[in-house]
Amino acid sequence: MSEEPILVTGCAGFIGARTAEILLDDGCTVFGIDNLNDYYDVRLKQYRLERLRHRTGFQFAELDIGDKPAVEELFAGRSFRAVINLAARAGVRYSMIAPQVYVQTNVLGSVNLLEAMRRSGIKKYVLASTSSLYAGQPMPFVETLPVNEPISPYAATKKAAEVMAYTYHHLFGIDVTVLRYFTVYGPAGRPDMSYFRFIRWIDTGQPLELFGDGGQSRDFTYVDDIARGTIAGLRPLGFEVINLGGGQEPHRIAEMVSILERLLGKRAVIHQQAAHPADVTATWADIAKANRLLDWRPTVTWEDGLQRTVAWYRDNQPFSRSIEWTGRHR
């Protein structure tokens, strides 16, 4: 395997950290960057980062991909085998509050990376995208569906990043794998995600904020499966858009609450609220293309993944109980 490191952006993030860990386990060298923004509790990002810092073959720089001069300086002094771009402003609802921040990272940041790759002659790019693009389309979602009507700034910026990646593939021969993730969950996950908040609310007896009637459903995908699929995307493919999801019948949010109640041994105090207009009713991935091109399929069942997540929450108290989503956009 090449000694040149793989650049992993967003390496202190939920998916980025796990992807970097598995790359290191596989014997790769990894150069990670992250701006460590405070959209949610920075202590959680530092926790993930500390798990990487002691590993042989890992280097880190605090850097914002939206900072064009900083990205240019990074690439000017180093050579990378490939770029896995997992740095993004995430969250459908919160993109409605600060859309400019999402454009800065998800669109301009992606262009900064592609430009630096073009100048440096780096030919492999893996881009994290989202199932949010499929809103309103028939299920299960297949990659050939038109996704030209995003219903949130978040989805719109991810669509723009996909399109720019295709342009650089067409003009400059960069090999691109676009991965559309479906509701990623697992230990040390993002505290703005429903499962993370539900665990803490049920455990502490706080009212559980349930948007809608709980009948909405998601194609939950465990973080280790997502990371493995992301790494599989490093193979040469030309230009491909590929779903990474559970691939089975989607699970209802109300069902998740029931499972978490059982795992925690406590009842939820449910505070029902109106459904949010930017939320999709259901997601469900067709993963035949991932099977065919990446030899990928999920291996962790939904309930097993939730059990592992609750175990992490319990094993890391009181820290895990204190993690908050801040909702800051800077």
C-alpha positions in Angstrom: 0.0 0.0 0.0 1.2 3.5 -0.8 3.0 5.4 2.0 1.3 8.6 1.0 -1.4 9.5 3.5 -5.1 9.7 2.8 -6.5 13.1 3.7 -9.6 12.8 5.8 -11.5 16.1 6.3 -13.8 16.4 9.3 -11.7 13.8 11.1 -13.0 14.9 14.5 -16.6 14.4 13.4 -18.7 11.3 14.0 -18.2 9.6 10.6 -14.7 11.1 10.0 -13.2 9.8 13.2 -14.5 6.3 12.7 -13.3 6.3 9.1 -9.9 7.4 10.1 -9.7 4.7 12.8 -10.6 2.0 10.4 -8.1 3.3 7.8 -5.4 3.1 10.5 -6.5 -0.4 11.5 -6.1 -1.3 7.8 -2.5 -0.1 7.8 -3.0 3.2 6.0 -1.5 6.5 7.0 -4.0 9.3 7.6 -3.7 13.1 7.6 -6.8 14.5 9.3 -8.1 18.0 9.4 -11.0 19.6 11.2 -11.9 23.1 12.2 -13.3 21.9 15.6 -16.3 24.3 15.3 -18.8 24.5 18.2 -22.0 23.6 16.3 -22.1 21.0 19.1 -20.1 20.3 22.2 -16.4 20.5 21.2 -15.5 18.1 24.1 -17.0 15.3 22.0 -14.9 16.2 19.0 -11.8 16.3 21.3 -12.8 12.9 22.7 -12.8 11.4 19.2 -9.6 13.2 18.2 -7.8 12.0 21.3 -8.6 8.4 20.2 -6.7 9.1 17.0 -3.8 11.2 18.2 -1.9 8.3 19.9 -2.2 6.1 16.8 0.9 5.4 14.7 0.4 6.8 11.2 -2.0 9.7 12.1 -1.3 13.4 11.7 -3.6 16.2 12.5 -4.0 19.9 11.6 -6.7 22.2 12.7 -8.0 23.7 9.5 -11.2 24.9 7.9 -11.8 23.7 4.3 -13.6 27.0 3.7 -10.3 28.9 4.2 -8.9 28.8 0.7 -5.4 30.0 1.5 -5.1 27.4 4.3 -6.2 24.6 2.0 -3.7 25.7 -0.6 -0.9 25.8 2.0 -1.8 22.3 3.2 -1.6 20.8 -0.3 1.5 22.8 -1.3 3.6 21.1 1.4 2.3 17.5 1.2 1.3 14.8 -1.2 -1.9 12.7 -0.6 -3.0 9.4 -2.1 -6.6 10.4 -2.0 -9.0 12.9 -0.4 -12.1 11.7 1.7 -14.2 14.8 2.2 -16.3 14.3 5.4 -16.1 17.9 6.5 -19.6 19.4 6.4 -22.1 21.5 8.2 -24.8 18.9 8.9 -28.4 19.2 10.0 -31.5 19.9 7.9 -33.4 22.2 10.4 -30.4 24.3 11.4 -29.4 25.0 7.8 -32.6 27.2 7.7 -31.1 29.4 10.4 -27.6 30.0 8.9 -27.6 29.0 5.2 -24.5 31.0 4.5 -22.4 28.9 6.9 -23.6 25.8 5.0 -22.6 27.3 1.7 -19.2 28.3 3.0 -18.3 24.7 4.1 -20.4 22.4 2.0 -20.0 24.2 -1.3 -17.0 26.6 -1.2 -15.0 24.2 1.0 -15.6 21.3 -1.5 -14.4 23.6 -4.4 -11.3 24.6 -2.4 -10.4 20.9 -2.0 -11.1 20.1 -5.7 -9.0 23.0 -6.9 -6.1 22.0 -4.6 -6.4 18.4 -5.9 -6.4 19.6 -9.5 -3.2 21.7 -8.9 -1.5 18.9 -7.1 -2.4 16.1 -9.5 -4.4 14.1 -6.9 -6.9 11.9 -8.7 -9.2 10.3 -6.1 -12.0 12.1 -4.3 -14.6 10.6 -2.0 -17.5 13.0 -1.1 -20.0 12.5 1.7 -23.5 13.4 0.5 -27.0 12.8 1.9 -30.2 10.9 1.6 -32.0 14.3 2.2 -31.7 14.9 -1.6 -34.4 12.2 -2.2 -37.2 14.1 -0.4 -40.5 13.5 -2.2 -39.2 10.7 -4.4 -40.6 7.1 -4.5 -39.0 4.6 -2.2 -36.7 2.7 -2.0 -34.5 5.5 -3.3 -32.3 4.6 -6.2 -29.4 6.7 -7.4 -30.9 7.4 -10.8 -33.8 9.4 -9.3 -33.8 13.1 -10.2 -32.8 15.1 -7.1 -33.3 18.6 -8.4 -35.7 20.0 -5.9 -33.9 20.1 -2.5 -36.2 21.2 0.3 -33.6 22.5 2.7 -30.4 24.6 2.4 -28.5 21.6 3.7 -29.7 19.4 0.9 -29.1 22.2 -1.7 -25.5 22.6 -0.6 -24.9 18.9 -0.8 -26.4 18.8 -4.3 -24.1 21.6 -5.3 -21.1 19.8 -4.0 -22.0 16.7 -6.0 -22.4 18.7 -9.2 -19.0 20.5 -8.7 -17.4 17.1 -8.2 -18.8 15.9 -11.5 -17.5 19.0 -13.2 -13.9 18.4 -11.9 -14.2 14.7 -13.0 -15.3 15.8 -16.5 -12.7 18.5 -16.9 -9.7 17.3 -15.0 -10.1 13.5 -14.8 -10.6 13.3 -11.0 -12.0 9.9 -10.0 -15.1 10.7 -7.8 -17.2 8.5 -5.5 -20.2 10.4 -4.1 -21.7 8.5 -1.2 -25.3 9.3 -0.1 -25.5 8.4 3.6 -28.7 7.3 5.3 -29.3 8.3 8.9 -26.0 7.3 10.5 -26.0 6.4 14.2 -23.8 4.8 16.8 -21.5 5.5 19.8 -20.1 9.0 20.2 -22.5 10.3 17.6 -23.8 13.8 17.0 -25.8 15.1 19.9 -28.3 16.9 17.6 -29.4 13.5 16.2 -32.7 12.1 17.5 -31.3 8.9 18.9 -28.6 10.6 20.9 -31.0 13.1 22.4 -33.6 10.4 23.1 -31.1 8.3 25.1 -30.2 11.3 27.3 -33.8 12.5 27.8 -35.1 9.0 28.7 -32.2 8.4 31.0 -32.5 11.7 32.8 -36.3 11.9 32.8 -36.4 15.0 30.7 -39.4 15.4 28.3 -38.6 13.8 25.0 -39.3 16.2 22.2 -41.1 14.2 19.4 -41.8 16.1 16.2 -44.8 14.6 14.5 -46.6 11.5 15.7 -43.5 9.2 15.6 -44.7 7.5 12.5 -42.0 9.0 10.3 -39.3 6.4 9.5 -35.6 6.3 8.6 -33.2 3.9 7.1 -30.8 3.8 10.0 -27.2 2.8 9.2 -24.5 2.0 11.8 -21.4 4.1 11.7 -19.0 1.2 11.3 -20.8 0.1 8.2 -20.8 3.7 6.8 -17.1 4.0 7.5 -16.3 0.7 5.7 -18.4 1.8 2.8 -16.6 5.1 2.6 -13.2 3.4 2.5 -14.5 1.0 -0.2 -15.3 4.1 -2.2 -11.5 4.7 -2.6 -11.4 2.2 -5.5 -11.3 3.6 -9.0 -14.8 4.1 -10.3 -14.7 7.1 -12.7 -17.7 9.0 -11.4 -20.4 7.3 -9.4 -23.1 8.2 -6.9 -23.8 5.4 -4.5 -26.3 5.0 -1.6 -25.0 3.7 1.8 -28.0 2.7 3.9 -29.5 -0.1 5.9 -31.4 -1.3 2.8 -34.2 -3.0 4.7 -37.6 -1.7 5.7 -37.1 1.7 7.4 -37.7 1.9 11.1 -40.3 4.2 12.7 -39.1 6.8 15.2 -41.7 5.6 17.7 -40.2 2.1 17.4 -36.8 3.5 18.3 -38.2 5.2 21.4 -39.6 1.8 22.5 -36.3 0.0 22.0 -34.4 2.7 23.9 -36.9 2.6 26.8 -36.3 -1.2 27.0 -32.5 -0.8 26.8 -32.4 1.9 29.4 -35.1 0.4 31.6 -37.0 3.7 31.8 -40.1 5.2 30.3 -40.0 8.2 28.1 -41.9 11.4 29.0 -43.0 12.4 25.5 -43.6 16.0 24.6 -45.2 15.9 21.1 -44.6 18.8 18.7 -45.7 19.6 15.2 -43.8 18.0 12.4 -41.1 20.2 10.9 -41.6 21.3 7.2 -37.9 20.5 6.3 -38.2 16.9 7.6 -38.9 14.1 5.1 -41.5 11.5 6.1 -39.4 8.5 5.3 -36.1 7.4 3.9 -35.2 4.0 2.4 -32.1 3.2 0.4 -31.8 0.9 -2.5 -28.2 -0.4 -2.0 -27.9 -2.7 -5.0 -25.3 -0.4 -6.5 -23.2 -0.4 -3.4 -23.3 -4.2 -3.4 -22.3 -4.4 -7.0 -19.6 -1.7 -7.2 -18.2 -1.7 -3.7 -19.0 -5.2 -2.5 -20.6 -3.5 0.4 -23.6 -4.4 2.6 -24.4 -3.4 6.2 -23.5 -6.0 8.8 -24.8 -4.4 12.1 -28.5 -4.8 12.8 -30.5 -1.8 13.9 -31.2 -3.1 17.4 -27.6 -4.3 17.9 -26.4 -0.9 16.9 -28.7 0.8 19.4 -27.5 -1.6 22.1 -23.9 -0.7 21.4 -24.8 3.0 21.4 -26.6 2.8 24.8 -23.6 0.8 26.2 -21.2 3.6 25.1 -23.5 6.2 26.7 -23.5 4.2 30.0 -19.7 3.4 29.9 -18.8 7.1 29.4 -20.9 8.7 32.1 -21.0 11.4 33.4 -19.3 12.8 30.3 -21.8 11.3 27.9 -24.8 12.6 29.9 -23.4 16.1 29.9 -22.9 16.4 26.1 -25.0 19.2 24.6 -26.0 20.4 21.2 -25.2 24.1 21.0 -26.7 25.0 17.7 -24.1 27.7 17.1 -23.3 28.7 13.5 -20.0 30.5 13.1 
